[in-house]
């Protein structure tokens, strides 16, 4: 739904799996940015981050992907100054 925003952002926790862009293609197709959250959990999960990014880019080749973690500050400066 168009609500007058400047950019559309989709949030995806790394715990949700690499196939989320395939399950919800409209959200990823409309988004300008994908924030992948909870990246600090990646070592404990059986998730291929590159496959996740590839799935998002299949839906939207122009989407900017920013992996983030609040615990180690990964990606936060990129997101805050986007």
C-alpha positions as CSV (number, residue, x, y, z in Angstrom):
1,X,0.0,0.0,0.0
2,X,1.4,3.4,-0.9
3,X,1.4,5.6,2.2
4,X,3.7,8.4,0.9
5,X,7.0,7.0,2.2
6,X,10.3,7.9,0.5
7,X,11.7,4.3,0.7
8,X,10.3,0.9,1.4
9,X,12.3,-1.3,3.7
10,X,11.7,-4.9,4.5
11,X,13.1,-6.5,7.7
12,X,14.0,-10.1,7.8
13,X,15.5,-11.9,10.7
14,X,18.2,-14.4,9.7
15,X,16.3,-16.9,11.8
16,X,13.4,-16.8,9.4
17,X,15.3,-18.7,6.7
18,X,16.8,-18.0,3.3
19,X,13.5,-18.7,1.5
20,X,11.5,-15.8,2.9
21,X,12.0,-13.7,-0.2
22,X,10.5,-16.5,-2.2
23,X,7.6,-16.9,0.2
24,X,6.8,-13.2,0.2
25,X,7.9,-11.9,-3.2
26,X,5.7,-8.7,-3.3
27,X,7.3,-7.3,-0.1
28,X,10.8,-7.8,-1.5
29,X,9.8,-6.7,-5.0
30,X,8.6,-3.3,-3.6
31,X,11.4,-2.7,-1.2
32,X,14.4,-0.5,-1.7
33,X,16.3,-2.0,1.2
34,X,16.4,-5.4,2.9
35,X,17.7,-5.3,6.5
36,X,18.7,-8.8,7.6
37,X,18.6,-8.7,11.4
38,X,20.2,-10.9,14.1
39,X,23.3,-11.6,12.0
40,X,25.1,-12.5,15.3
41,X,23.1,-15.8,15.2
42,X,24.4,-16.9,11.8
43,X,27.1,-19.2,13.1
44,X,24.5,-21.2,15.0
45,X,22.1,-21.6,12.0
46,X,22.1,-23.7,8.9
47,X,21.4,-20.8,6.6
48,X,23.3,-19.8,3.5
49,X,23.5,-16.0,3.6
50,X,24.5,-15.7,-0.1
51,X,21.6,-17.8,-1.1
52,X,19.3,-15.6,0.9
53,X,20.7,-12.5,-0.8
54,X,20.3,-14.2,-4.2
55,X,16.7,-15.0,-3.5
56,X,16.0,-11.4,-2.6
57,X,17.8,-10.2,-5.8
58,X,15.8,-12.6,-8.0
59,X,12.7,-10.9,-6.8
60,X,14.2,-7.4,-7.0
61,X,17.6,-7.0,-8.7
62,X,18.0,-3.4,-7.3
63,X,17.4,-4.2,-3.7
64,X,20.2,-3.1,-1.3
65,X,20.9,-5.8,1.3
66,X,22.3,-4.7,4.7
67,X,23.0,-7.5,7.2
68,X,22.7,-6.1,10.7
69,X,23.3,-7.0,14.3
70,X,22.6,-4.9,17.3
71,X,25.0,-6.9,19.5
72,X,28.2,-6.3,17.4
73,X,27.0,-3.2,15.6
74,X,27.3,-4.9,12.2
75,X,25.7,-2.9,9.4
76,X,24.3,-0.2,11.7
77,X,26.4,2.6,10.4
78,X,25.5,1.7,6.8
79,X,21.8,1.6,7.7
80,X,21.9,4.8,9.8
81,X,23.5,6.8,7.0
82,X,21.6,5.3,4.1
